[in-house]
Amino acid sequence: MKSQPRIDSDVPVHSYKHNGKIHRVWEKVRIMEVTDHVIVTASNKTLVVESDGRIWKTTEPAISYFFDNLWFNVIAILRADGVHFYCNLSSPCLYDEGALKYIDYDLDLKVFPNYRYKILDEYEFNKHRREMNYPEDVQKIVRTQMGVLINMVNKKEGPFKPGFAKYWYDLYRKLR
């Protein structure tokens, strides 16, 4: 049986690179829901530590959607002009030693409130796949999963479903 975080607990999020080095750490996010394959978190003004030591705080509320069976995660950022999504192509997320953990594979998808999207960091992906020797199967999975992610956006499924982020953020505010 796999370990799962407890609903309404606060846990850190650890993002790694393929070479095993820590990339970024979010000090804590609130666990809102745990299902067989998805963990939903909420956060606001969260402390973030970068691998180079820089420290900053998020400025907007966010609802994050972590999969344990898909190679991406989705951050819904609630702004005055609507919900913006930042999607990381990554290994499936796992809960280990009290933290949510995944490997960031560089490619990102930015989705605007009107559901138009833009693929980001193609250069970084190509640079790191050479430097860190991403295996061919990992490269193929990441590219294929980008298609799965875009399909989810186009169909407005999962975290892209209208009202999804607002529902979870309203619940988060009530529980705080």
C-alpha positions as a Markdown table, in Angstrom:
| # | Residue | x | y | z |
|---|---|---|---|---|
| 1 | Met | 0.0 | 0.0 | 0.0 |
| 2 | Lys | 1.4 | 3.4 | -1.0 |
| 3 | Ser | 1.9 | 6.1 | 1.5 |
| 4 | Gln | -0.5 | 9.1 | 1.2 |
| 5 | Pro | -0.6 | 12.5 | 2.9 |
| 6 | Arg | -3.4 | 13.2 | 5.3 |
| 7 | Ile | -6.2 | 15.6 | 4.1 |
| 8 | Asp | -5.9 | 19.0 | 5.8 |
| 9 | Ser | -2.2 | 18.6 | 6.5 |
| 10 | Asp | 0.6 | 20.8 | 5.3 |
| 11 | Val | 3.5 | 19.2 | 3.4 |
| 12 | Pro | 6.4 | 20.5 | 1.4 |
| 13 | Val | 6.8 | 20.0 | -2.3 |
| 14 | His | 10.2 | 18.9 | -3.7 |
| 15 | Ser | 11.0 | 19.3 | -7.4 |
| 16 | Tyr | 14.1 | 17.5 | -8.6 |
| 17 | Lys | 16.1 | 17.4 | -11.8 |
| 18 | His | 16.8 | 14.2 | -13.7 |
| 19 | Asn | 20.3 | 14.1 | -12.1 |
| 20 | Gly | 18.8 | 13.8 | -8.7 |
| 21 | Lys | 19.6 | 17.3 | -7.6 |
| 22 | Ile | 16.9 | 19.4 | -5.9 |
| 23 | His | 15.5 | 22.1 | -8.2 |
| 24 | Arg | 12.9 | 23.9 | -6.1 |
| 25 | Val | 11.1 | 23.4 | -2.7 |
| 26 | Trp | 7.8 | 24.9 | -1.7 |
| 27 | Glu | 7.8 | 25.1 | 2.1 |
| 28 | Lys | 4.2 | 23.9 | 2.5 |
| 29 | Val | 1.0 | 23.3 | 0.7 |
| 30 | Arg | -2.3 | 22.2 | 2.2 |
| 31 | Ile | -3.6 | 18.8 | 1.2 |
| 32 | Met | -7.2 | 19.3 | 0.0 |
| 33 | Glu | -8.0 | 15.9 | -1.6 |
| 34 | Val | -6.4 | 12.5 | -2.0 |
| 35 | Thr | -7.7 | 9.9 | -4.5 |
| 36 | Asp | -6.3 | 6.8 | -6.1 |
| 37 | His | -4.3 | 8.8 | -8.6 |
| 38 | Val | -4.5 | 12.5 | -7.7 |
| 39 | Ile | -3.6 | 14.8 | -4.9 |
| 40 | Val | -5.1 | 18.3 | -4.8 |
| 41 | Thr | -3.3 | 21.0 | -2.8 |
| 42 | Ala | -3.9 | 24.7 | -2.1 |
| 43 | Ser | -1.5 | 27.4 | -1.2 |
| 44 | Asn | -1.1 | 31.1 | -0.8 |
| 45 | Lys | 2.0 | 33.2 | 0.0 |
| 46 | Thr | 4.1 | 30.1 | 0.2 |
| 47 | Leu | 7.9 | 30.3 | 0.7 |
| 48 | Val | 9.9 | 28.9 | -2.2 |
| 49 | Val | 13.6 | 28.0 | -2.1 |
| 50 | Glu | 15.4 | 27.7 | -5.4 |
| 51 | Ser | 18.4 | 25.4 | -6.0 |
| 52 | Asp | 20.7 | 28.4 | -6.1 |
| 53 | Gly | 19.6 | 29.5 | -2.6 |
| 54 | Arg | 17.2 | 32.3 | -3.7 |
| 55 | Ile | 14.1 | 32.5 | -1.6 |
| 56 | Trp | 10.8 | 34.1 | -2.6 |
| 57 | Lys | 7.1 | 33.9 | -1.8 |
| 58 | Thr | 4.3 | 33.2 | -4.1 |
| 59 | Thr | 2.0 | 36.2 | -4.5 |
| 60 | Glu | -1.2 | 34.6 | -5.6 |
| 61 | Pro | -3.4 | 31.7 | -4.4 |
| 62 | Ala | -2.9 | 28.4 | -6.2 |
| 63 | Ile | -4.5 | 25.1 | -6.5 |
| 64 | Ser | -2.2 | 22.3 | -7.6 |
| 65 | Tyr | -3.1 | 19.0 | -9.1 |
| 66 | Phe | -0.5 | 16.2 | -8.8 |
| 67 | Phe | -0.9 | 12.9 | -10.6 |
| 68 | Asp | 0.8 | 9.6 | -9.6 |
| 69 | Asn | 0.1 | 8.1 | -13.0 |
| 70 | Leu | 0.6 | 10.9 | -15.5 |
| 71 | Trp | 3.9 | 12.7 | -16.4 |
| 72 | Phe | 2.8 | 16.3 | -15.5 |
| 73 | Asn | 1.3 | 18.4 | -12.7 |
| 74 | Val | -0.9 | 21.4 | -13.0 |
| 75 | Ile | -0.9 | 24.6 | -11.0 |
| 76 | Ala | -4.0 | 26.8 | -11.2 |
| 77 | Ile | -3.2 | 30.3 | -10.3 |
| 78 | Leu | -6.1 | 32.5 | -9.3 |
| 79 | Arg | -5.7 | 36.1 | -10.6 |
| 80 | Ala | -8.1 | 39.0 | -10.9 |
| 81 | Asp | -8.4 | 38.4 | -14.7 |
| 82 | Gly | -9.2 | 34.7 | -14.3 |
| 83 | Val | -7.4 | 31.4 | -13.7 |
| 84 | His | -4.0 | 30.9 | -15.3 |
| 85 | Phe | -2.5 | 27.5 | -15.4 |
| 86 | Tyr | 1.2 | 26.5 | -15.3 |
| 87 | Cys | 1.8 | 22.9 | -16.1 |
| 88 | Asn | 5.1 | 21.1 | -15.5 |
| 89 | Leu | 6.0 | 18.1 | -17.6 |
| 90 | Ser | 7.4 | 15.9 | -14.9 |
| 91 | Ser | 7.6 | 12.4 | -13.5 |
| 92 | Pro | 4.5 | 11.2 | -11.7 |
| 93 | Cys | 4.3 | 12.6 | -8.2 |
| 94 | Leu | 4.9 | 10.5 | -5.2 |
| 95 | Tyr | 4.5 | 11.1 | -1.5 |
| 96 | Asp | 7.7 | 10.1 | 0.3 |
| 97 | Glu | 9.2 | 11.0 | 3.7 |
| 98 | Gly | 6.5 | 13.5 | 4.3 |
| 99 | Ala | 6.8 | 15.5 | 1.0 |
| 100 | Leu | 5.3 | 15.5 | -2.4 |
| 101 | Lys | 8.2 | 14.8 | -4.9 |
| 102 | Tyr | 8.6 | 14.7 | -8.6 |
| 103 | Ile | 11.3 | 15.2 | -11.3 |
| 104 | Asp | 10.9 | 18.3 | -13.4 |
| 105 | Tyr | 11.5 | 17.6 | -17.1 |
| 106 | Asp | 11.8 | 21.3 | -18.1 |
| 107 | Leu | 9.0 | 21.5 | -20.7 |
| 108 | Asp | 6.0 | 23.6 | -19.4 |
| 109 | Leu | 2.6 | 24.5 | -20.8 |
| 110 | Lys | 1.2 | 27.9 | -19.9 |
| 111 | Val | -2.6 | 28.0 | -20.2 |
| 112 | Phe | -4.5 | 31.4 | -20.2 |
| 113 | Pro | -8.0 | 32.0 | -18.9 |
| 114 | Asn | -9.4 | 31.7 | -22.4 |
| 115 | Tyr | -7.8 | 28.2 | -22.7 |
| 116 | Arg | -5.2 | 29.3 | -25.3 |
| 117 | Tyr | -1.9 | 27.9 | -24.4 |
| 118 | Lys | 1.8 | 28.2 | -25.1 |
| 119 | Ile | 4.6 | 25.6 | -24.8 |
| 120 | Leu | 7.5 | 26.9 | -22.8 |
| 121 | Asp | 11.2 | 25.9 | -22.2 |
| 122 | Glu | 11.8 | 23.8 | -25.3 |
| 123 | Tyr | 15.4 | 25.1 | -25.3 |
| 124 | Glu | 15.9 | 24.1 | -21.6 |
| 125 | Phe | 14.5 | 20.6 | -22.3 |
| 126 | Asn | 16.9 | 20.1 | -25.2 |
| 127 | Lys | 19.8 | 21.4 | -23.3 |
| 128 | His | 19.1 | 19.2 | -20.2 |
| 129 | Arg | 18.3 | 16.1 | -22.2 |
| 130 | Arg | 21.8 | 16.2 | -23.6 |
| 131 | Glu | 23.6 | 17.3 | -20.3 |
| 132 | Met | 21.7 | 14.9 | -18.1 |
| 133 | Asn | 21.3 | 12.1 | -20.7 |
| 134 | Tyr | 17.6 | 11.7 | -20.5 |
| 135 | Pro | 16.9 | 8.2 | -21.8 |
| 136 | Glu | 15.0 | 7.9 | -25.1 |
| 137 | Asp | 12.0 | 6.4 | -23.4 |
| 138 | Val | 11.8 | 9.3 | -20.9 |
| 139 | Gln | 12.0 | 11.8 | -23.8 |
| 140 | Lys | 9.3 | 10.0 | -25.7 |
| 141 | Ile | 7.0 | 9.8 | -22.6 |
| 142 | Val | 7.5 | 13.5 | -21.9 |
| 143 | Arg | 6.6 | 14.4 | -25.5 |
| 144 | Thr | 3.6 | 12.0 | -25.5 |
| 145 | Gln | 2.4 | 13.3 | -22.2 |
| 146 | Met | 2.5 | 16.9 | -23.5 |
| 147 | Gly | -0.2 | 15.7 | -26.0 |
| 148 | Val | -2.2 | 14.1 | -23.2 |
| 149 | Leu | -2.0 | 17.4 | -21.3 |
| 150 | Ile | -3.0 | 19.6 | -24.3 |
| 151 | Asn | -6.0 | 17.2 | -24.9 |
| 152 | Met | -7.1 | 17.7 | -21.3 |
| 153 | Val | -6.9 | 21.4 | -21.7 |
| 154 | Asn | -8.9 | 21.3 | -25.0 |
| 155 | Lys | -11.6 | 19.1 | -23.4 |
| 156 | Lys | -11.5 | 21.3 | -20.2 |
| 157 | Glu | -11.1 | 18.2 | -18.1 |
| 158 | Gly | -9.6 | 17.6 | -14.6 |
| 159 | Pro | -8.1 | 20.8 | -13.2 |
| 160 | Phe | -9.1 | 22.7 | -16.4 |
| 161 | Lys | -12.8 | 22.2 | -15.7 |
| 162 | Pro | -14.4 | 25.6 | -15.3 |
| 163 | Gly | -15.0 | 26.4 | -11.6 |
| 164 | Phe | -12.5 | 23.7 | -10.4 |
| 165 | Ala | -9.9 | 26.1 | -9.0 |
| 166 | Lys | -12.4 | 28.4 | -7.5 |
| 167 | Tyr | -14.2 | 25.6 | -5.7 |
| 168 | Trp | -11.0 | 24.3 | -4.1 |
| 169 | Tyr | -9.8 | 27.8 | -3.2 |
| 170 | Asp | -13.1 | 28.8 | -1.6 |
| 171 | Leu | -13.0 | 25.6 | 0.5 |
| 172 | Tyr | -9.4 | 26.3 | 1.4 |
| 173 | Arg | -10.3 | 29.8 | 2.6 |
| 174 | Lys | -13.2 | 28.4 | 4.7 |
| 175 | Leu | -11.0 | 25.8 | 6.4 |
| 176 | Arg | -8.3 | 28.4 | 7.2 |
